[in-house]
Amino acid sequence: MRLRTFESFGLISNGILHSYPSLHDKNETCEITVVGGGITGALISYALVKKGYNVILVDKRDIGSGSTAATTSMLQYETDIPLYRLSGLIGEEGAVTCYKAGITAINKLAEIVKENNFDCGFEIKKSLYISLNEKDAQWLYEEFEIRNKYALGVKWLDAERVKSDYGINSHGAILSEAAATVDAYKLCHDLIAFNVSKGMKVYDQTEVKKFEMKEDFVTVHTESGCEINCQKIIFCTGYESKELLKEKTADLFYTYASVSECDIRLPEKLKDALVWDTGSPYFYMRYLNGRLLIGGEDSSYNHSAKVKERDRENLLAALNTRLPGVNFIEDFSWAGVFGSTKDSLPYIGYSPEYKNALFVLGYGGNGIIFSVQGMEIITDLLEGKQNELAKWYRFRR
Ligand SMILES: Cc1cc2nc3c(=O)[nH]c(=O)nc-3n(C[C@H](O)[C@H](O)[C@H](O)COP(=O)(O)OP(=O)(O)OC[C@H]3O[C@@H](n4cnc5c(N)ncnc54)[C@H](O)[C@@H]3O)c2cc1C
């Protein structure tokens, strides 16, 4: 009998790092209200505070306890759709722009962490994209060639090399130089604490129930009956944003993750790589302080608990085919909502559905890296500047 639901490893290992007051007995004014205190709201408000805006951030839960607490925090420049396929959808120039923006975002996050001395487990890694069969190896090699043409820092490893270096069964793989990991939950708290030290106000356990868009300002109504009057509102509300928008931006489903007990034995090179594969849904794994973290096996949002349990077991079976003989003994497992868009790109910018409202919806396996890209997109849009990425991530595309 399970007396409690599954909790993610990030939340269990950190606990609740900081609580903020709720907004329940007064009205507020500010330039910008950020709704959502996950990693996206934390990054966006960091960019706004750095630009000198007067910001209030609200969250209906505790800070970082939405999807940010469930993430497995692989930071990759490569999106869920291969570059050659994205090129087919939006053209090679746009696709390469989006891929290069991922590399820039990893470097930018590294700088933010270093500049502020955040103790959030940020580590530079490599990314290993493995093919599961001969047919996949053919398109993966094509993918390698286009990435190589644009100098994205890739090498092709044949199956023997993947086996000898990483212990993984494959039909060849792309090894990318640009990748990283971070404890996103901790980073989210660090960023918000920094912003508060610069004057930002934070209210947790404060739900935005309604907002009224006027000509040049917005009135935000909280569940507790308070108002925040501001010039702009930025929604960093993750997968729940679906409820706010008529436009269908993403399909939502469940995805699974599991962490082994400590002291797992792995080839040294595997400890330095984020591994994912050509499966659909894809399986992924990474080393995490003496443990192995694995994830994948997406299933319908509405599946029963029994089906979810089976999906979780499938994840362990997937590991054993890829890395035979590994001594993975599960310590923690959890599932979380996940969203994917038609082109695997995020939605960032003004929504035509609301005046004075911007959204940062970093869907997909690169959610965090998309949110880092959102920092510059949002500040550029607020300043009325052109932004190269905004066109690829716009609503109604
Ligand atoms: C198992 C799993 C593995 C993942 N792995 C990766 C990975 O390896 N790499 C990666 O980049 N991404 C990964 N993701 C995706 C990543 O977790 C998300 O992209 C990211 O956490 C989204 O952050 P967010 O701040 O936008 O959303 P959230 O963390 O959900 O924050 C949104 C916040 O908005 C608040 N909110 C919503 N509505 C309201 C309202 N009306 N009023 C007030 N507050 C409101 C919520 O309470 C919530 O705290 C993974 C996701 C899952 C589930």
The ligand as an SDF file (V2000), in Angstrom:
LIG
                    3D

 53 58  0  0  0  0  0  0  0  0999 V2000
    9.8230   14.2440  -15.4810 C   0  0  0  0  0  0  0  0  0  0  0  0
   10.1940   15.4970  -16.2140 C   0  0  0  0  0  0  0  0  0  0  0  0
   11.4690   15.6260  -16.7540 C   0  0  0  0  0  0  0  0  0  0  0  0
   11.8460   16.7980  -17.4070 C   0  0  0  0  0  0  0  0  0  0  0  0
   13.1180   16.8910  -17.8620 N   0  0  0  0  0  0  0  0  0  0  0  0
   13.5420   18.0410  -18.4200 C   0  0  0  0  0  0  0  0  0  0  0  0
   14.8940   18.1960  -18.7870 C   0  0  0  0  0  0  0  0  0  0  0  0
   15.7020   17.2760  -18.6460 O   0  0  0  0  0  0  0  0  0  0  0  0
   15.2990   19.3850  -19.3110 N   0  0  0  0  0  0  0  0  0  0  0  0
   14.4140   20.4330  -19.4730 C   0  0  0  0  0  0  0  0  0  0  0  0
   14.8310   21.5080  -19.9540 O   0  0  0  0  0  0  0  0  0  0  0  0
   13.1110   20.3060  -19.1320 N   0  0  0  0  0  0  0  0  0  0  0  0
   12.6630   19.1520  -18.6070 C   0  0  0  0  0  0  0  0  0  0  0  0
   11.3670   19.0310  -18.2190 N   0  0  0  0  0  0  0  0  0  0  0  0
   10.4700   20.1630  -18.4540 C   0  0  0  0  0  0  0  0  0  0  0  0
   10.6960   21.2100  -17.3690 C   0  0  0  0  0  0  0  0  0  0  0  0
   10.4220   20.6240  -16.1270 O   0  0  0  0  0  0  0  0  0  0  0  0
    9.7940   22.3890  -17.6050 C   0  0  0  0  0  0  0  0  0  0  0  0
   10.0640   22.9570  -18.8660 O   0  0  0  0  0  0  0  0  0  0  0  0
   10.0130   23.4670  -16.5820 C   0  0  0  0  0  0  0  0  0  0  0  0
   10.0250   22.9820  -15.2670 O   0  0  0  0  0  0  0  0  0  0  0  0
    8.8940   24.4670  -16.7030 C   0  0  0  0  0  0  0  0  0  0  0  0
    9.1050   25.4600  -15.7370 O   0  0  0  0  0  0  0  0  0  0  0  0
    8.0260   26.5620  -15.5470 P   0  0  0  0  0  0  0  0  0  0  0  0
    8.5490   27.5030  -14.5490 O   0  0  0  0  0  0  0  0  0  0  0  0
    7.6090   27.0790  -16.8740 O   0  0  0  0  0  0  0  0  0  0  0  0
    6.7490   25.7550  -14.9920 O   0  0  0  0  0  0  0  0  0  0  0  0
    6.4320   25.3710  -13.4690 P   0  0  0  0  0  0  0  0  0  0  0  0
    7.6290   24.9330  -12.7400 O   0  0  0  0  0  0  0  0  0  0  0  0
    5.2480   24.4590  -13.4790 O   0  0  0  0  0  0  0  0  0  0  0  0
    6.0150   26.7710  -12.8650 O   0  0  0  0  0  0  0  0  0  0  0  0
    4.7920   27.3860  -13.2070 C   0  0  0  0  0  0  0  0  0  0  0  0
    4.2460   27.9760  -11.9320 C   0  0  0  0  0  0  0  0  0  0  0  0
    3.0800   28.7450  -12.2350 O   0  0  0  0  0  0  0  0  0  0  0  0
    2.2220   28.6510  -11.1230 C   0  0  0  0  0  0  0  0  0  0  0  0
    0.8770   29.0190  -11.5630 N   0  0  0  0  0  0  0  0  0  0  0  0
    0.1480   28.4300  -12.5490 C   0  0  0  0  0  0  0  0  0  0  0  0
   -1.0360   29.0720  -12.6650 N   0  0  0  0  0  0  0  0  0  0  0  0
   -1.0530   30.0610  -11.7350 C   0  0  0  0  0  0  0  0  0  0  0  0
   -2.0140   31.0510  -11.3500 C   0  0  0  0  0  0  0  0  0  0  0  0
   -3.1980   31.1490  -11.9470 N   0  0  0  0  0  0  0  0  0  0  0  0
   -1.7120   31.8920  -10.3310 N   0  0  0  0  0  0  0  0  0  0  0  0
   -0.5030   31.8120   -9.7040 C   0  0  0  0  0  0  0  0  0  0  0  0
    0.4320   30.8980  -10.0300 N   0  0  0  0  0  0  0  0  0  0  0  0
    0.1630   30.0350  -11.0300 C   0  0  0  0  0  0  0  0  0  0  0  0
    2.3490   27.2020  -10.6890 C   0  0  0  0  0  0  0  0  0  0  0  0
    1.9700   27.0310   -9.3480 O   0  0  0  0  0  0  0  0  0  0  0  0
    3.8100   26.8960  -10.9380 C   0  0  0  0  0  0  0  0  0  0  0  0
    4.6250   26.9730   -9.7850 O   0  0  0  0  0  0  0  0  0  0  0  0
   10.9240   17.8670  -17.5610 C   0  0  0  0  0  0  0  0  0  0  0  0
    9.6370   17.7420  -17.0400 C   0  0  0  0  0  0  0  0  0  0  0  0
    9.2690   16.5800  -16.3720 C   0  0  0  0  0  0  0  0  0  0  0  0
    7.8860   16.4840  -15.8000 C   0  0  0  0  0  0  0  0  0  0  0  0
  1  2  1  0
  2  3  1  0
  2 52  2  0
  3  4  2  0
  4  5  1  0
  4 50  1  0
  5  6  2  0
  6  7  1  0
  6 13  1  0
  7  8  2  0
  7  9  1  0
  9 10  1  0
 10 11  2  0
 10 12  1  0
 12 13  2  0
 13 14  1  0
 14 15  1  0
 14 50  1  0
 15 16  1  0
 16 17  1  0
 16 18  1  0
 18 19  1  0
 18 20  1  0
 20 21  1  0
 20 22  1  0
 22 23  1  0
 23 24  1  0
 24 25  2  0
 24 26  1  0
 24 27  1  0
 27 28  1  0
 28 29  2  0
 28 30  1  0
 28 31  1  0
 31 32  1  0
 32 33  1  0
 33 34  1  0
 33 48  1  0
 34 35  1  0
 35 36  1  0
 35 46  1  0
 36 37  1  0
 36 45  1  0
 37 38  2  0
 38 39  1  0
 39 40  1  0
 39 45  2  0
 40 41  1  0
 40 42  2  0
 42 43  1  0
 43 44  2  0
 44 45  1  0
 46 47  1  0
 46 48  1  0
 48 49  1  0
 50 51  2  0
 51 52  1  0
 52 53  1  0
M  END
$$$$
